């Protein structure tokens, strides 16, 4: 099994005809993902490598049975594009776009919550991959294989590193949730899904400085997760008060520091690595014991 994305997923790409959309659509198709359509109202009826372009998400869903949308849409248009996916009842919307205004994210996330039909992953994320089954986003498909580890990460590059370091063991699903202050799918959402997935045996959780998401995840793990969890928190050397890389990675005083997050995770039995490689080694010990 996998969470949220599998061999039965039918993917459309909002913004498929743009340069990034076209490039990554081709990468997804090459990795075995079933991309069935694109959306661009101005290019309806055209094709990208034989994949049809539709006027709207609703039209694409009606014609193809699509149940996943990946969004490569400029930041100023992202809110409208997500709202369109929600209005069409799209079950999963993966928002790759970086630089989406936080107030726009807050609005479309609440809109999706109110509708109750659409899970949002992102924005500012690499997407989701279930190796050997499907790939929705920009995660490289050839750096790991299918296996029984679940991975949830705020960082795209650390997602890739962890996948590669544990490539011989493999992953059920890897989810890059993004590092913006407001995101659609959280560590807790992924932890709950992996806990319920019978083919995920252990979980790697990658966090970073800023906010309290990792502390909240630690509390959730204590009460709800029985599978082994190992963690890594990026930013031990980050200077106080400075935004680091992701918009959400800012530390104020003692709140949101890597040390505080490590302490919260270790207090509930999560083994935390000092480096990504050390974290991979901790998971290797669990999976090979």
PLY file of the C-alpha trace (Angstrom):
ply
format ascii 1.0
element vertex 289
property float x
property float y
property float z
element edge 288
property int vertex1
property int vertex2
end_header
0.00 0.00 0.00
0.89 3.69 0.07
-0.70 6.84 1.45
-2.74 9.14 -0.79
-0.94 8.18 -4.03
-0.70 4.76 -5.68
-0.76 2.94 -9.02
-4.45 3.77 -9.41
-3.91 7.53 -9.17
-4.84 9.53 -12.25
-2.99 12.84 -12.35
-3.75 16.13 -14.07
-1.36 19.07 -14.15
-2.66 22.61 -13.70
-0.16 24.70 -15.63
1.06 21.78 -17.75
1.71 23.97 -20.78
4.16 26.25 -18.97
7.89 25.52 -19.04
8.05 24.03 -15.53
4.76 22.22 -15.95
5.84 20.63 -19.21
9.28 19.65 -17.92
7.99 18.00 -14.77
5.01 16.41 -16.50
7.51 14.62 -18.72
9.53 13.57 -15.66
6.43 12.22 -13.93
5.40 10.27 -17.02
8.92 8.88 -17.41
8.76 7.64 -13.81
5.56 5.72 -14.51
2.97 8.16 -13.19
-0.39 8.08 -14.98
-0.74 11.69 -16.13
-4.06 11.92 -17.94
-4.49 15.61 -18.66
-3.54 19.22 -18.19
-5.50 22.38 -17.51
-5.14 25.72 -19.28
-8.28 27.51 -20.40
-6.35 29.38 -23.12
-4.96 26.19 -24.68
-7.97 23.90 -24.57
-7.76 21.15 -27.14
-3.99 21.23 -27.44
-1.77 18.35 -26.31
1.58 17.93 -24.57
3.21 14.70 -25.74
-0.24 13.32 -26.47
-1.68 14.38 -23.12
-4.82 16.50 -23.68
-5.28 20.00 -22.28
-8.69 20.84 -20.79
-10.39 24.13 -20.07
-10.96 23.43 -16.38
-10.29 20.97 -13.60
-13.93 19.92 -13.69
-13.71 19.17 -17.42
-10.50 17.20 -16.94
-12.00 15.16 -14.09
-15.16 14.43 -16.09
-13.19 13.27 -19.12
-10.41 11.30 -17.41
-11.54 10.35 -13.90
-8.54 12.22 -12.48
-8.17 12.15 -8.69
-4.89 14.06 -8.22
-3.89 17.51 -9.44
-0.35 18.88 -9.43
-0.14 22.66 -9.62
2.67 24.46 -11.47
0.95 27.85 -11.38
2.57 31.27 -10.77
2.13 32.52 -7.18
-0.38 35.23 -8.07
-2.68 32.67 -9.70
-2.25 29.84 -7.21
-5.19 30.69 -4.96
-7.64 30.71 -7.87
-6.18 27.45 -9.20
-6.52 25.69 -5.85
-10.04 27.04 -5.40
-10.90 25.64 -8.83
-9.61 22.21 -7.81
-11.61 22.36 -4.59
-14.77 23.43 -6.42
-14.35 20.43 -8.74
-14.04 18.06 -5.78
-10.46 17.04 -6.56
-9.39 14.62 -3.77
-5.70 15.62 -3.74
-4.09 18.90 -4.84
-0.29 19.05 -4.76
0.85 22.69 -4.83
4.47 22.91 -5.97
4.54 26.71 -6.34
7.00 28.67 -4.22
6.34 32.23 -3.08
2.58 31.97 -2.59
1.45 34.84 -0.30
0.66 33.48 3.15
-2.76 35.12 3.22
-3.62 33.37 -0.06
-2.58 30.02 1.40
-4.64 30.69 4.52
-7.67 31.46 2.38
-7.47 28.47 0.04
-6.64 26.09 2.87
-9.70 27.23 4.81
-11.76 27.01 1.63
-10.66 23.40 1.20
-11.34 22.64 4.85
-14.84 24.02 4.56
-15.51 21.98 1.41
-14.19 18.83 3.05
-13.30 17.10 -0.22
-9.73 18.12 -1.03
-6.42 17.36 0.68
-3.77 19.97 -0.10
-0.06 19.15 -0.01
2.15 22.27 -0.02
2.55 24.96 -1.19
6.31 25.34 -1.74
6.85 21.60 -1.69
8.39 18.88 -3.87
5.23 16.77 -3.83
4.57 13.12 -3.05
5.95 9.86 -4.42
5.09 6.23 -3.81
8.12 4.56 -5.41
7.25 2.08 -8.12
3.63 3.25 -8.13
3.24 6.95 -8.86
4.90 10.34 -8.56
3.11 13.69 -8.23
5.51 16.61 -8.20
9.23 17.12 -8.70
10.75 14.37 -6.52
13.34 12.33 -8.45
11.93 8.86 -9.05
15.18 7.01 -9.67
16.99 7.53 -6.35
15.20 4.91 -4.27
12.95 1.88 -4.53
9.69 0.68 -3.03
9.90 -0.50 0.57
8.32 -0.17 3.98
9.57 3.16 5.35
7.32 6.22 5.41
8.95 9.66 5.05
7.53 13.09 5.84
9.72 16.14 5.42
9.60 19.92 5.39
12.68 20.05 3.17
12.82 18.97 -0.46
16.56 18.38 -0.65
16.63 16.48 2.64
13.76 14.36 1.32
15.94 13.39 -1.61
18.98 12.72 0.58
17.04 10.46 2.93
15.49 8.56 0.02
18.94 8.00 -1.48
20.65 7.00 1.77
18.00 4.37 2.45
17.52 3.35 -1.18
18.42 -0.27 -0.51
15.60 -0.57 2.03
13.02 1.56 0.25
9.92 3.61 0.97
6.16 3.15 0.92
5.49 6.86 0.38
7.58 10.03 0.70
5.74 13.30 1.33
7.37 16.71 1.05
5.00 18.92 3.01
6.79 22.24 2.40
8.26 24.79 4.76
5.88 27.75 4.54
4.23 29.08 7.73
0.87 27.66 6.57
0.72 24.33 4.75
-2.12 22.06 3.77
-0.79 18.74 5.09
1.23 18.55 8.31
3.63 16.15 9.97
0.71 14.95 12.10
-1.46 14.20 9.06
1.33 12.07 7.58
2.16 10.36 10.86
-1.48 9.35 11.26
-1.66 8.01 7.69
1.58 6.04 8.04
0.42 4.65 11.39
-2.72 3.34 9.66
-0.87 1.96 6.61
-0.25 -1.77 7.10
2.67 -1.74 4.68
4.60 1.04 6.44
6.74 -0.38 9.24
8.64 2.71 10.42
8.65 6.46 9.84
11.29 9.11 9.19
10.24 12.63 10.12
12.32 15.61 8.97
11.62 18.99 10.50
13.39 22.31 10.76
13.64 25.36 12.96
10.72 27.73 13.33
7.18 27.30 14.62
6.01 24.46 16.82
5.00 21.81 14.28
7.59 19.32 15.50
6.60 19.78 19.14
2.97 19.17 18.25
4.01 16.13 16.25
5.87 14.82 19.29
2.71 15.08 21.38
0.77 13.25 18.67
3.39 10.50 18.48
3.20 9.98 22.23
-0.55 9.37 22.14
-1.14 7.82 18.72
1.90 6.29 17.03
3.15 2.82 17.90
5.53 2.38 14.96
9.20 3.38 15.33
9.91 6.99 14.40
13.29 8.59 13.80
13.76 12.28 13.27
16.03 15.02 12.07
15.68 18.75 12.72
17.50 21.07 10.33
18.97 24.29 11.68
21.09 23.58 14.75
23.59 26.26 13.66
21.05 28.85 12.47
21.44 32.36 13.95
18.59 33.63 16.11
16.00 35.89 14.50
16.98 35.19 10.89
14.75 33.48 8.35
16.63 30.50 6.94
15.61 29.22 3.51
11.95 28.48 4.10
9.54 31.23 5.00
8.52 29.38 8.15
12.06 28.75 9.37
12.53 31.67 11.73
13.48 31.43 15.38
12.51 33.97 18.03
14.22 33.59 21.38
14.05 29.97 22.52
10.87 29.21 20.59
11.29 27.06 17.52
14.94 26.14 18.01
16.33 22.85 16.77
17.41 21.95 20.29
13.89 22.47 21.69
12.40 20.34 18.92
14.97 17.60 19.45
14.23 17.58 23.17
10.46 17.29 22.56
10.90 14.41 20.12
13.38 12.48 22.25
11.11 12.87 25.27
8.50 10.71 23.51
10.95 8.07 22.32
11.84 9.40 18.88
15.51 8.89 18.06
16.91 12.10 16.57
20.01 12.15 14.39
22.52 14.99 14.52
22.88 14.86 10.73
20.75 13.45 7.90
23.22 10.59 7.49
23.09 9.80 11.21
19.30 9.80 11.00
19.41 7.37 8.08
21.73 5.15 10.13
19.23 5.11 13.00
16.46 4.00 10.62
18.76 1.38 9.08
19.32 -0.10 12.54
15.57 -0.34 13.10
14.80 -1.89 9.72
17.60 -4.44 9.84
17.19 -5.50 13.48
0 1
1 2
2 3
3 4
4 5
5 6
6 7
7 8
8 9
9 10
10 11
11 12
12 13
13 14
14 15
15 16
16 17
17 18
18 19
19 20
20 21
21 22
22 23
23 24
24 25
25 26
26 27
27 28
28 29
29 30
30 31
31 32
32 33
33 34
34 35
35 36
36 37
37 38
38 39
39 40
40 41
41 42
42 43
43 44
44 45
45 46
46 47
47 48
48 49
49 50
50 51
51 52
52 53
53 54
54 55
55 56
56 57
57 58
58 59
59 60
60 61
61 62
62 63
63 64
64 65
65 66
66 67
67 68
68 69
69 70
70 71
71 72
72 73
73 74
74 75
75 76
76 77
77 78
78 79
79 80
80 81
81 82
82 83
83 84
84 85
85 86
86 87
87 88
88 89
89 90
90 91
91 92
92 93
93 94
94 95
95 96
96 97
97 98
98 99
99 100
100 101
101 102
102 103
103 104
104 105
105 106
106 107
107 108
108 109
109 110
110 111
111 112
112 113
113 114
114 115
115 116
116 117
117 118
118 119
119 120
120 121
121 122
122 123
123 124
124 125
125 126
126 127
127 128
128 129
129 130
130 131
131 132
132 133
133 134
134 135
135 136
136 137
137 138
138 139
139 140
140 141
141 142
142 143
143 144
144 145
145 146
146 147
147 148
148 149
149 150
150 151
151 152
152 153
153 154
154 155
155 156
156 157
157 158
158 159
159 160
160 161
161 162
162 163
163 164
164 165
165 166
166 167
167 168
168 169
169 170
170 171
171 172
172 173
173 174
174 175
175 176
176 177
177 178
178 179
179 180
180 181
181 182
182 183
183 184
184 185
185 186
186 187
187 188
188 189
189 190
190 191
191 192
192 193
193 194
194 195
195 196
196 197
197 198
198 199
199 200
200 201
201 202
202 203
203 204
204 205
205 206
206 207
207 208
208 209
209 210
210 211
211 212
212 213
213 214
214 215
215 216
216 217
217 218
218 219
219 220
220 221
221 222
222 223
223 224
224 225
225 226
226 227
227 228
228 229
229 230
230 231
231 232
232 233
233 234
234 235
235 236
236 237
237 238
238 239
239 240
240 241
241 242
242 243
243 244
244 245
245 246
246 247
247 248
248 249
249 250
250 251
251 252
252 253
253 254
254 255
255 256
256 257
257 258
258 259
259 260
260 261
261 262
262 263
263 264
264 265
265 266
266 267
267 268
268 269
269 270
270 271
271 272
272 273
273 274
274 275
275 276
276 277
277 278
278 279
279 280
280 281
281 282
282 283
283 284
284 285
285 286
286 287
287 288
